[in-house]
C-alpha cells in the first residue's frame, strides 16, 4: 500500500514494487518448505485436547492460510507474466507463467487485491484465536510453536 505515496514511475515506487514481488515469491518458497516439513513431522498435539468443533475450525483456518500463502505469490507471478513484465527474484529472472494477456492480468490483479484484503482478516482472526487459547484457555497452542517447548 505504500506505493501510493510515490508517483508512478518513480524510483521509490518501483523499488517497493520490486521488493513486494521478491518477498511474495520468498513466501512461496518458504511455505513450500513448511508444507514438506509438516508432512514429514506433524505438529505436536494441543494440550489439553480442544473440542472437536475447535479442531475442525482450526483445520479450516490453516487450509485457508496455506491457500493464501501459496496462491497469492502465484497470482502475483501470473499478473507480472500476463503484463509482460520481468519477474525479479534476488538477482534472477523467473520464467513467465503465461503469455501477455492484459485482460487476464486485470482479472487476476482484482482477485489478488480482494484476496489480499480478506487475508488481513484471516490473519487477524488467527492471531486472536491463538491469543485466546494462550491467555484464556491456557493450553499450549502458542508454546508448541517454539522450538523445544512443544512436548
N, C-alpha and C positions, 0 to 999 in steps of 0.2 A: 504494500500500500504506500510505502514511502516514495515510490517513483513519481507519484502525483505531485510531489513537492518540487520537482525539477522539470524544466521544459523538455518537450520531445526532442530527441537527437542530442541532448547534452551529455557530456562525459559522465557526470554522476548518475544520471538516469540509466544510461547504457551499462554502467558498472553494476548498479543494483540489479538490473535485469539479468546480467550475466551471472552474478552470484546466486540469484534466485534459481536459475536453470541448473547451475552446478550443484548447489546444495540440495535441490529437489532430486536430482539424479543420484546424489550421495545417499539420500534417504532410501531410494530404491535398492541400492546395493546393500546398505546396512540391514534393511528389513528382510531382504532375501537371505542374508546370512543368519538373521534372527530366526526366520522360519525353519531353516535347516537345523539350527541349534535346538529349537523347540521340538522338532521331530525326533532328534537324537536323544534329547534329555527333557522329558516333560517337566512342567512346573511343579514345585512341591505343593502338597495339599494345604488348603486353608484350614487352620485350627482355631477354634472349634469349627466343625463342618457346618457350612451355611445351609439354609433351606434349599430345597430343590429349585424353587422358582428363582432364587437369587443366583444359583449356578447357571440356570438357563439364560437369565438376563445378562449375566457376566459373559457367557459364551457368545451371545448375540452381539454384545458391545465389542468384544475382541474381534469378532469376524468383521464388524463394520470398520473398526480402526485399522485392521490389517488391509482391508479392501481400499480404504482411504490412502494408506501409506504406500500401497503398491500402485493403485490406479491413478492417483494424482500425478506422480512423476511420469508415468507412461502417457497420460493425457498431455502433459506439457511437452514431452518429446514429440508427440504426434502433432501438436499445434505448430511447433517450430518446423517440423518436416513439411507440413501442408502449406506453410507460409514460404517455403523455400529458403529458410534461414539456416545458418550454421547451428550445430548442436555442440556447444563447447562443454568439455569435461576435463578440467585441470590440465590444460595443455594438449589434450586430444580433441579430435572432432569425431563425434559418433555418426554412424550412418543414419540417413533418413529412414523413417518407418513407412513413408508413403511419398508419392509424387506431389508436386504442387497442386493444391486444390483449395482455393480461398473460401469456398462455401463450407467445406469440411473444417477448415481452420476456425471459422467463425462459430460453427456449431459446437465444436469441442471446447473452444475458449469460453463460450457461455456456460457449458456444463462444468468446466474446470472452476470457474468463478463461483457458481452456485454450490457445487460440492465442497469447495474450499470453505465457504461460509458455514455450511452445515457441519463441516469438520470442527470448526471452533466450538460449536455447541456440544458435539460428541466428546471432544477433549475435555471441555468444562465439566460435563456430567460425569465422565470417567474419573476425573480428579476429585470431584465432590464425593463420589461413591467410595473412593479409596480413603479419603479423609474421614468419612462417616464410619467406615469399618475400623479405622485405626483408633479414632478418638471416642466413638460412641459404642460400637460393638466390641471393641478391644480385642480383635482377632489379629492374626499375623499377616493380613493381606499386604501391608506395606513392607513389613520386615522381611518377608520371604523374597523380596526383590533384591535385597542386599546380599552381596557375596558372603558366604559362610554363616549367615544368620537365619537360614531357612529351615533348619532341622531342629 
